[in-house]
Amino acid sequence: MVNLRTARIVVTGRTQTGKTSLVRCSLLGELGSYIIYDPDYQFTGYGYPVDIVPDLIEAIRKGERQIIFQVRDVLMRGDMWDGRREEFEMLCQVVNRLKNVTLIIDEVAEVTRRPGTKAATMPPTLGLIIRRRMKAPHNIGVIVTTQRMKDADVDFLTQAQLTYTFQQNASDAKYVAEKLGIDTKEMREVIMSLPDYNFLKYNHKNGDISRGDFGWVEPPTNGQLKHL
């Protein structure tokens, strides 16, 4: 049985196939405290919004347990990747000092792969959190969503407990199947033909594969979410 609150989870698939909706509709309800790195504002309404690290620290001090870090527009420009990455590293340094919290990173490529390059690199403190902060007394979980698994595959898959894959194109389906150790023609075809909001769930611990689906749910308004 995987403890979702401390697990390392990869959610991958083509755009608009259900990645973010899976996190919002199926995973968030199983978590306690969480901080969501939200570059595309996909999690509005699911927590207390902040957009700079000092406000994140203040929200934690005030007792907010569900926080959405929504990246400022200026840092989402392609020429601001270094600034975006630096800010994310500061966010991770804050998380690294916490206990009993899940860090959720939507579209992890925004902080692992510089625009115009092919290789992804792990932000230093995120790598530390992934490798060393899962067990007590830290109990820090990490969930990432990514269109391409290659962008999360930097010291992450070796630590992952669960991977959810939605529909992929041919090359990405092959990459996912190879990395999960299930690379057959039939499995690649299954991954390529998954309908929207359908996924394969792979348990890294025992090799179990299951198929699931869910419906899209309207995000809550700010007033519908209780901040504990």
C-alpha positions in Angstrom: 0.0 0.0 0.0 1.5 3.3 -1.1 1.2 6.2 1.3 0.2 9.0 -1.1 1.2 11.7 1.4 4.9 10.8 1.3 5.1 9.1 -2.1 7.1 10.1 -5.2 4.5 10.2 -8.0 4.9 10.9 -11.7 1.8 11.9 -13.8 2.7 12.1 -17.5 0.8 12.4 -20.7 0.0 14.7 -23.7 -1.5 18.1 -23.0 -5.2 18.1 -22.1 -5.5 14.3 -21.6 -6.2 14.6 -17.8 -2.9 15.0 -15.9 -3.8 18.0 -13.8 -7.4 16.8 -13.4 -6.1 13.6 -11.9 -4.2 15.5 -9.3 -7.1 17.8 -8.6 -9.9 15.3 -8.6 -8.2 12.1 -7.3 -5.0 12.9 -5.4 -5.5 16.1 -3.5 -8.3 14.7 -1.4 -5.9 12.0 0.0 -3.4 14.5 1.1 -3.1 16.7 4.2 -0.8 19.7 3.9 0.4 20.6 0.4 2.2 23.3 -1.5 1.5 23.3 -5.3 3.9 25.0 -7.7 1.4 26.2 -10.3 3.0 27.9 -13.3 -0.2 27.7 -15.5 -2.8 28.7 -12.8 -4.4 25.3 -13.1 -5.1 25.0 -9.3 -6.8 28.3 -8.6 -9.3 27.7 -5.8 -7.6 24.7 -4.3 -5.6 26.5 -1.7 -4.3 29.8 -0.3 -2.7 31.7 -3.3 0.8 33.3 -3.1 3.2 34.4 -5.8 6.4 35.2 -4.1 8.5 33.2 -1.6 8.2 35.7 1.3 4.4 35.4 1.1 4.7 31.6 1.1 6.7 31.8 4.3 4.2 34.1 5.8 1.3 31.9 4.8 3.0 28.9 6.5 3.6 30.9 9.6 -0.1 31.9 9.7 -1.0 28.2 9.6 -2.2 27.7 6.0 -1.9 24.1 5.1 -3.0 24.1 1.5 -1.0 26.7 -0.5 -0.9 27.4 -4.2 2.3 29.1 -5.5 1.2 30.8 -8.7 4.2 32.0 -10.7 4.2 35.6 -11.8 3.7 36.4 -15.5 7.1 38.1 -15.7 8.9 34.8 -14.8 7.0 32.7 -17.4 8.7 34.4 -20.3 11.3 32.2 -22.1 14.1 34.6 -21.4 13.3 34.4 -17.6 14.0 30.7 -17.2 17.0 31.4 -14.9 14.9 33.6 -12.7 12.1 31.1 -12.6 14.4 28.3 -11.7 16.1 30.4 -9.0 12.7 31.3 -7.4 11.7 27.6 -7.5 15.0 26.7 -5.8 14.1 29.1 -3.0 10.7 27.6 -2.7 12.3 24.1 -2.4 14.6 25.4 0.3 11.5 26.4 2.3 9.8 23.0 1.7 13.0 21.3 2.8 12.6 22.7 6.3 9.0 21.5 6.6 7.5 18.3 7.8 4.4 16.3 6.8 3.7 18.1 3.6 3.4 17.2 -0.1 5.1 19.3 -2.8 3.2 19.2 -6.1 4.9 20.5 -9.2 2.7 21.1 -12.2 4.5 20.9 -15.5 7.9 20.2 -14.0 9.6 21.0 -17.3 9.2 24.7 -16.4 11.9 24.2 -13.8 13.9 21.3 -15.2 14.4 22.0 -18.9 15.7 25.3 -20.2 13.8 26.4 -23.4 15.5 25.3 -26.6 17.4 22.5 -24.9 16.7 18.7 -24.8 18.3 17.7 -21.5 16.5 18.2 -18.2 18.4 18.9 -15.0 17.2 18.5 -11.5 17.1 21.7 -9.3 19.5 20.9 -6.4 17.2 21.2 -3.4 14.4 19.3 -5.2 16.9 16.5 -5.7 17.7 16.5 -2.0 14.0 16.4 -1.1 13.3 13.5 -3.4 16.2 11.4 -2.2 16.3 12.1 1.5 13.1 13.6 2.8 10.4 10.9 2.3 10.8 9.1 5.7 10.3 10.3 9.3 10.8 12.9 10.7 10.4 14.8 7.4 7.6 12.9 5.6 7.7 15.1 2.5 5.8 13.7 -0.5 6.5 14.9 -4.1 4.1 14.7 -7.1 5.1 16.0 -10.5 3.1 16.3 -13.7 4.8 16.5 -17.1 3.9 16.2 -20.7 7.2 14.2 -21.3 8.6 11.8 -18.8 12.1 12.8 -19.9 11.6 16.1 -18.2 11.0 14.4 -14.8 13.5 11.6 -15.3 16.4 13.2 -13.5 16.9 11.3 -10.2 13.1 10.9 -10.0 12.0 7.6 -11.5 14.6 5.7 -9.4 12.7 7.1 -6.3 9.1 6.9 -7.6 6.5 4.6 -6.1 3.7 5.3 -8.7 3.6 6.5 -12.3 0.3 7.5 -14.0 0.6 7.7 -17.8 -2.1 9.2 -20.0 -2.1 9.1 -23.8 1.4 9.6 -25.3 2.7 10.0 -28.9 4.7 7.1 -30.3 8.2 8.2 -29.1 7.1 9.2 -25.6 5.0 6.0 -25.3 8.1 4.0 -26.1 10.2 6.0 -23.6 7.6 5.5 -20.8 7.3 1.8 -21.5 11.0 1.3 -21.5 11.5 3.2 -18.2 8.8 1.3 -16.5 10.1 -2.0 -17.8 7.0 -2.9 -19.7 8.2 -2.2 -23.3 6.2 -4.3 -25.6 4.5 -3.4 -28.8 1.1 -4.1 -27.2 1.8 -1.9 -24.2 3.0 1.0 -26.4 -0.1 0.8 -28.4 -2.3 0.8 -25.3 -0.5 4.0 -24.1 -0.9 5.7 -27.5 -4.6 4.8 -27.7 -5.8 5.8 -24.2 -8.9 8.1 -24.4 -8.8 11.4 -22.6 -9.1 11.0 -18.8 -8.0 7.4 -19.0 -4.6 6.3 -17.6 -2.4 3.4 -16.7 -1.2 3.3 -13.2 2.1 1.5 -12.6 3.3 0.5 -9.1 7.1 0.6 -9.0 7.3 -1.6 -5.9 5.4 -4.7 -7.1 5.1 -4.1 -10.9 1.3 -4.0 -10.8 -0.4 -2.2 -13.7 -4.0 -1.1 -13.5 -6.2 1.0 -15.8 -8.4 3.8 -14.5 -10.5 6.8 -15.6 -12.4 9.7 -14.1 -14.5 12.6 -15.1 -13.6 16.2 -15.2 -14.7 18.2 -12.2 -15.1 22.0 -12.1 -12.5 23.6 -9.8 -13.9 25.1 -6.6 -14.3 28.8 -6.1 -12.0 30.3 -3.5 -14.8 30.3 -1.0 -15.5 26.5 -1.3 -12.1 25.4 0.0 -11.5 25.3 3.7 -8.1 26.4 4.8 -7.2 24.4 7.9 
